[in-house]
Amino acid sequence: MLDVRSAHADLAAASFATRMTAVARVAEENAEEVDREARFPHETMAALREARLLSIMIPRELGGEDASVAEVAELCTILGRACASSGMVFAMHQIKMSSLVEHAARDEWHRAFMRRCADQQLLLASATTEAGIGGDLRNSICSVVPDGAHVILEKNASVISYALDSDAILVTARRTPDAAASDQVLVVIEKSQGELFQTSTWDALGMRGTASLGFKLKARVPAAQILPQPFAEIAARSMLASAHLFWSSLWFGIAGAALTKAQASVRAAARRMPKTVPHGATRLAAAAAELAALKALIQDGVGRLERARRDGDDIDTMGFAVAMNAVKVQASQKAVAIVQEALTIVGIQGYKNDSPYSIGRHFRDIQSAPLQIANDRIIANTSTMLLMSAIETDLEA
């Protein structure tokens, strides 16, 4: 008989980074095919489940490993270097998991659900966009409708990434049919409880393996599956900050992978012409400095979120929200610029898809960064907050 507890203990003894590095090797082997065929990275997901990395944020008492924000961010970088689509699926799953851990850990139904997430390594997806409001996740048209001890929910979601391959979807909706558009709740809908009707396709420039299709979703679930806290609080206190930081960590991984290829190209040129400074060497040095600045930006954001969660005196301030928004906007812009510079350094060999120095997939994947919660929308939100909040001008957060 398989000693499951012993196997789990052996896995837990290995560091998160060691386990993710093994997963990343699987992801890298399949990345080109995932991108070419715009298919879900099944091999990566199987490896993530085998390494039990989907449940690491869940508290130990519920079967998880109490992973910190910094630890999950590092894993997003490792996987993003190998396959951006795989890294994005992992990041989006962990964003949903952070909402459960932060806002439902004392609720009976959600505690039992998290135990099952850990035991069965369930994959969580998200349905926050909606036809008619686009990417404005803080407003909903659909609502939950009370039906005895259950609620009925129908949502025309513009996008639900990897919905068909997920085990549960966390869905936003208005609290009641009479509630304001911004009076939202977050509902867990398991795969067996709902129906999905595909409404759009996904033939995108990059991030092609995320399978970000549109769906009409219909479900009837026990009312206990609604998270106890309002979605406004969930978004402000955990979801947006986690999304900005995990995505930024993934983008850092993509930028690092592209610049590593640029470095290999410059080194190859140096070997061919040992007495001359290779073309691109100076650009490489400047781009490496930009990559270091991007790393510092993300590390500062991660540190601020972890301090805010620990101390609780910053997380509800406008200054904190402005800082997290700034990380997302700056990280997405810097990552795009670094990958563009890597392509410039490598030249035509980076432009070609069949070259060992090809940067085509990294270039296409990173273009999603400024669009995923559009930077213009985030900057507009920040500008509104700055009408009521002072700009931080000191070095201490």
N, C-alpha and C positions, 0 to 999 in steps of 0.2 A: 504494500500500500504506500502510495506517495505521501511522504511526510511534508504536507503543505506548510505547516508552521516553520519547520526547519528550513525549507526552501525560501520562505519569505524572510527569515532571519538572516540567511546567507546574503540575500539581495540587499537587505537593509545595512549589512556590514560594509558593503561597497559604497563609495561616495556617490552622490547624485551625479556628479560630473563624469565619473567613471562609467556609470550605467548609461548616461546619455551619449557618451562618446561611442559606445558600442551601437546604440540605436542610430547615431548619425552615420556610421559606416553603411548600415542598411539603406538609410535614406539617400545617401550619395550614390550608391550603386543603381538606384532606381530613379534618380532625379530627372535625368534626361527623358526617360520614357514617360514619367508622370507629366512633365511639361509638354512633350510632343503630343501626347494623346489627351491632354487635359482631363486626366482621371485622378480619382482620389488615391492618395498614397497608402494603399492597403498594407504594403510590406512594413512601412514605418509604423503604422498603427499597431500591427501585430507585435512588433519589437517593443513599442512603448508599453503595451500590456504585459508582455513577458517580463520586462524590467520593472513593472509596477510603478511607472512614473506618472500615471494619470491621477493617482490619489495622494500624492506626496503632500499637498497642502492641508489635507484633512487632519484633524487632531488625532493623536495617537490613540486616545481612548475610543475612537470610532474606527480604528483600523488604518489610519494614515500615518504620516511621518513628521507632521508639524513643520513642513518646509517654510522658510522665510521668503519674503518678496525677493531679496537679493539672490537666494538660491534658485528660485524659479526663473528670474531674469537671466542668470548665467546659462541655464539650460536652453532658454529661447535663443541665445546667441550661438551656442554649440550646434543646435539643430538647424538654425537659420543659415549657418555657414555651409551646411551640406545640401539642404533642400529648403528653399524659402516657403514653398507650399506646406511642407510638413511642419516647419517651424510656426507658420501662421495658424495651422489647425491646433497645434499644441498650445500656442499662446491664447487663442480664443477659448479653448477648453478651460485653461487655468483662470482666465478672467471670470468665467461663469462659476468656477469652483470657489473663487475668492468671495463671490457674493453669498454663496451658501455658508461658507465658513464664518464670514464676518457677521452675517445678519440672520442666520437661522440655526445656529449651533445649540440653542436652548429649546428649540421647538421639536416636539416628539416625532412628527412625521418626517421632518427634514433630517433629524438625527438618524432615523432608521434608513432614510434614503442614502445618506452619506456612508453608512456602513455598507450598504449594497454597492455603492460606487467603488469603495475600496475592495470589497470582496471580489466583485465581478469586473473591476477596471472599466466602468462605464464611461462612455464619451459623451460630453455635454456640448450642445450647440445653442445658438442664440437667435431669437426672432425679435429684434427691436425696431427694425425698419418696417415701413408700411406704405402701400400704395396710397397716394394722396398727401402724404407728409414727407415722403422720401427718407432722408437720413436723420431727421429731427427726432432723436430717440426720446426726448423729454415730452413728447406729445403722442397721443394715440387716438385713433378714430374708433377702433374696435373696443369692446368692453366685455368683462365677464358678466354673465347673466345668471343670477341665483336660480337653482333648480333643486329645492330641498336641501339635502346635505352636500349637494354637488354644485358645480358651476359649469356653464356651457360657454365655450369661447370659439369664435370664428374670426380669423385674421387673414387679410390679404397681404402677405409679407413680400416686400420687394425683393428681399434676399434672405435666405437662410443657408449659410455656408454649411457644406457637408451634411445637410439635413438627412439624406437617405442613408448615411452611414453612421449617424449618431444613435445613441441609446435614449437620450432625453433632450428636450428643447426647453430652454427657459424663455418665456414669452411675456412681453409687456402688453398691458391693456388697461383701459380705464377701470376704475374700481367698481362702478355700477353703470348701467345705461344712462343715468342722469348725471354722472360725474363730469367735471370739467376735463378738457383734453389732457391737462397736466396732472390730474389726480389719478396716478397710475399705480398698478400693482405688478408684481413679477410672479409668474405661475410656472411651476415645474410640470411639464407634460411628457410622460414616458411614451416610448415608441408604440407600445401596444394600446395606448389610450387615445390616439389621434389618427386622423387621416390627412394625407398630404396630396394636393393636386398641383402638379407642376405648371407654372404659368410663364416661365421664360427659360432661356438657355444660358450657357456660360462658355463663350468662345472669346476669351479676354486676351489682352496683350501680355499680361504676366499673372503670377499667382494662380496659374491655370489648374493646379491640383486641388484648390480649395472647394471646387464644385459649388460655386456660389449662385445657385439657381433661385428663382422666385417660386413661391408656393402659396396656395390658399390652404390654410390649416384649419381643421375642425376637430374639436375635442370636447369631451364631457369628463370632468375629473372631480374627485372629492375636493371640497372647499379647503380642506386642510393642506392642500398642496400649494396654496398661495403663501408666499413668504410673509412673515408677520409684520415686517417693516414696510413703509411706503417706498415705492421705487425711487422717488426723489431723494430719499435718504440713502438708499443703496447706491444710486448713481454718484452722489456727491461724496460719500464716505469711503467707497471702495472701488466701484466699477470703473469710473473714468480714470482714476489714478492708476489702477492696475493695467487698464488697456493702454494708456499712454506709455507706461514704463515697459510692459512686456513687448509691445510692438516696437518700441524704440530699441530694445535689446536685440530683437530679431533683425531690425534694419542694420544695427551695428554689425551683426554677424554677416549679413549680405555684403556690406561695405568692406568688411575685413577680408572676406573671401575674394572679392574683386581686386582689392589692392595686393593681396598675396600673389595673385596671378600677374599683376603688373610688376611686382618685385621679381618674380621668376623670369619674366621677359627681359627685364633690365640686367639681371645676373647673366642670362644667356648671352646677351650682347656684350657684356664685359668679358666673358670667356672668349668670345670670338675676336675681340679687339682689346687685348689686355693693357695696351699703352694709352688708351683714350678713355675719357669719361663717356659712358654710353648715353645715347639720346634718351631723355626721359628720366635720368638719375636725379636731376634737380627737382623736377616735378614730383617724383616719387617721395623725396624728402619732405616737400611741402604737404603732400597729401597725407603722409604718415602723421604729420603734426595735426592735421585736421581730424584724422581718425582718433588720435589721442584726446583731442578736445571733445569729440563726440562721446568717448568713453567717460570722460570726467563729468560731462553734462548728465549722462544717464546715472552714473554712480551717485551724483549729488541728489538727483531726484529720488532714487531708491532709498537713500539714507534719510531724506526728509519724510518720505511716506512711513518708513519704519519707526522713526522718532514720533511722528504724529500719532500712529497707532498705539505706541507704547505710552506716550504722555497724555494724549487726548486733548491737548490745549491748542492745537494748531489745525486739526483736520477739518474743523467747521469754519475756518476763516476764509475770507476772499483771497488773502495773500497766498494761502495754500493752493487754492484752485487756480489762481493766476500762474503760480509756479509750475504746476503740473501741465497746464495748457502750454506754457512756454517750452517745457521739455519736448512735448509732442511736436510742436511746430518747428523748433530748432533742430531736433533730431531728424525729422523727415527731410528737411531742406539740406542738412549737412550730408546725410547718407546719399541722397541723390547726387549731390555735387561730387562726393568722393568717388562714386562709381563712374560718373562721367569722366572724372580726371583719370581714373584707372584705364578707361577705354582710350583716352587720348594718349596716355603713356605707351600702351601696347600698340596702338595703331591698327592697321588693317588686319593683323592676326587676331586682335581682340574682337574685331567686327565680324569675322568669319565664324560661322557656327561649328565648323569641323576642324577648328584649330585647338591645340592643347591650351592656348592662352585665351580662348573665347570668353568674352564677358557678356555675350548676348543675353543669356538667361538672367544673370544678375541685373543687367541694365533694364530689362523688361519688368522683372519682379519689383525692383525698387521704385518704379514709377507710381506704384500704388500708394506709396507712403504719404504723400501730401494729400491724397484723395480720400483715404480711409478715415472717416470723419474729416471732412474737407477743412484744410487749414483756414480758408476764408471764413467758414462758420465758427471755428474756434477763436480766431482773432476777433470776430464780431462779438462773441460772448465775452471775451476778455475786455474789450473796449467798454462794454456796458458795466462790467464790474469795476473798472478803473474810474468810472464816474463817481463811485461811492467808496473807493478804497485808495489808500496811499500807495505809491510805487515804492517797492522795497529798495532802499539805497545803501543798506549796510551789508557787511559780509556775513553776518550771522543770520541763519534762517529764522 
